Amino acid sequence: QVQLVESGGGLVQAGDSLRLSCAASGRTFSSYAMGWFRQAPGKEREFAAAISWSGGSTYYADSVKGRFTISRDNAKNTVYLQMNSLKPEDTAVYYCAAGSTLSPNYYDMYYWGKGTLVTVSS
């Protein structure tokens, strides 16, 4: 069992940066691939970024590639999402998720956090 708690969301202006954190409980954190998904108001949840259990492989949605960076610190049981050059269309609730494989598919994730809201004003 893994419990995930996101933090770091807030209200920023377009062009600003923000770093999200996801703290995980449980000693098996390092065995899971981790992902960040987001859900904008009135839209379906979508994939943003993922990282392998070791941190050696990452994968990004085209919409965030070059602007967002996912990383993890297994010693701290934490995964991060550094978001730069934020746009109003990045406004969403951001969810952290854990799964067995590096995947952009929400159905491959076993555990989910409750999300943190990011609002980007123009």
Disulfide bonds with the S-S distance in Angstrom:
Cys22-Cys96 2.09
